[in-house]
Amino acid sequence: MATSGAQVRETFIAGADLSTKQFTFVIMNTTDRTVVAAGNAAAADGVLINKPTSGQAATVVTSGRVPVLAGTGGLTAGANVGVDANGAGVVAATNDIIVGKVVDAGAAAGYATIDFFRGGNASA
């Protein structure tokens, strides 16, 4: 079942070609305030919802309910969400930063709906 909820969206500048990273996690580069793909087990500043190339406007959901690309193993409803090396959502493992909670499940390489927490919470 699809769900919807409130979102907070912000616009940043893509610090790299993110045209293949729609619905993955991004993090703000602290030196120039651009966004780049988030890495394995990292905190995230949001979920990219458009397909910008480097230097273009990147629309990022920084809080709220949003679809994400599911990584290896998929995402099950109720699971805590972590970030994999490709910026996709995975079930949080020990020591991963929890960036959200799954609302609607998604198979690997498919899409799940999560409630996103900006910056992440304590480790799993």
Secondary structure, DSSP 8 states (H G I E B T S, - for coil): ------EEEEEEEESS--TT-TTSEEEE-TTT-EEEE--TT---SEEE-S---TTSEEEEEEEEEEEEEB-TT-B-TT-EEEE-TTS-EEE--TT-B--EEEEE-B-TTSEEEEEE-TT--SB-
